[in-house]
């Protein structure tokens, strides 16, 4: 097996788990966005639920001294909601993600606009709340 790190080295990795995203208010268009995001990620050869696989991947890479953990991000303040919701409101209509979704027949432009509007509505909701689970590993060689 190929060595991935010099002896005494440390590798730290963290990634989100999109299937574990949870939010309020529960807007159906955000459910559509999540399903669409996951499909596009898989089609691109990615793994949108990488967080839950971090330990497995570290072991498969040959690490035996692995410390798994998890953290969360929370977007619930007006500033945090404006940043996250605004980022996705733009990205869902103006990005490679949007272009790929339309080009591949996964969504229409009106679909993407509805999802964008839902991100804006979520960001503007006084009781808006979104949590993102991350899987993490510290690997020692």
Secondary structure, DSSP 8 states (H G I E B T S, - for coil): ---SS-TT-EEEEEEE-GGG-EEES--HHHHHHHHHHHHHHHHTT--TTGGGGHHHHHHHTT-SEEEEEEEEEEE-SHHHHHHHHHHHHHHTTSSHHHHHHHHTTS--HHHHHHHHHHHHHHHH-TT-EEEEEEEEEEEE-
